[in-house]
Amino acid sequence: MKLNEDAKKIIDESSNKGELGTVLKKISELLKEQAIQPTDLQWTILINHVNEMIKRSIAGEQMSGVDPVMFEEVSEEALMIANEVVQHIGNLPQDEMYVLSIHFETAKQNEG
């Protein structure tokens, strides 16, 4: 995982730096298993999203509900990675998995 300055800044300024680092390590391992390589920009956007997810988990906040039907085109791999991340963070609704899966699905398209 190669991080640009924006990504490093998000991590450095996070009030949950330790947890964010742990989750990012897990994501990096899961992506490697699936041979998915996000671009620098995709990593930065993903890191920002995960940081916000951790904040919601700690605060017990719920994001607005999403319609799973909107995510029918998302691959099993992207959903599996997203589900593992949501379970790892904990205290998050399943809706988070669908929104997070888009990051992995987009990065998966880099292969082609």
N, C-alpha and C positions, 0 to 999 in steps of 0.2 A: 504494500500500500504506500504509494508515493503521494505525499500531501503538498499542495501548493500553499502559499502564504495565507490565503483566505481560510482554508481548511484548518491550518494551524492556529489561526486567530480564534476561530470558533471554539476549538478545543481548549486553548489557553484561557479564554474568557468564560468558559462554562462554569457554572456554580456546582456542577456535578462531574468534574473533570475525571475523577477516578472511575466512576461508573461508565462514563462515556468511553473512556479508553478501553475498558473491559468489553463493552458491547461491540466496539469497532474491531477489536481483535477477533471476537467471535464471528462477526460478519465477514471479515477478511478470510478466515478459515473456511466458512461455508461457501463463499464465492470461489475460492481456490478449488474446492471439491467439485464444483460444477463448471470449472474452467470459464468463469465469467470475470471479465476485467473492465471495471468502470474507468472512464476517462477521469482526468483530474477534476474537471467541472462536475461530473456525476458524483464523484466522491465528496466534493464540497457540499453539494446540495443534499446528499444522503446524510452527511455528518450533521448538518443543520437540522434536518428532519429528526434524526435519532436523538439529538440533544433536546428538541422540543418534546419528543415522546417521553423521555426520561423525566422531564419537568412535569408533564401531565400525570405520569405514574406516581410520582412523589406527592403531588398536590391532590391526587384523586380526582382529577378533572376528566370529563368525557368529551371526546370530539363529537361533532355532529354525526349522526348516523349516515351510513353509506348503503347503497343498494348493491349487494353482491353480484347481481345480474350485469352490472356495468363492467365487471371484471372477469367475465366469462372467457375472454380472449387471452388472459394471463396464463402463462405456462405453469405446469405443476412445480417445476423447479423454483420459479420465482415465488410462488405461494408458500412452498415448503420453507424456503429461507426466511421469508417474512414471518411465517408462523413461529419458527424457532426463535427469532429475534424478539417477537412480542412476548412469547412465553418466558424468555430469559429476563427481559426487563420486568415483567410481572405487573399486576394491577392495571392492566389495560384492556379495553373491550376488544373483541375479535375484529371489529371494524378497522382497527389500526393495521391489521395484517394486510387488508386489501389495498389500502392507500400506500403502505410501505412496499408492497410487491411491485408497484409500478417502477420504482427505482431499479430493482433487479431485472425486471423484464426489459427495460430500456437498455441497461448495460449489456444484457444478453444479446441484443441486436448488434453490438459492436463486433461480434465474431465474424459477421458476414462481409 
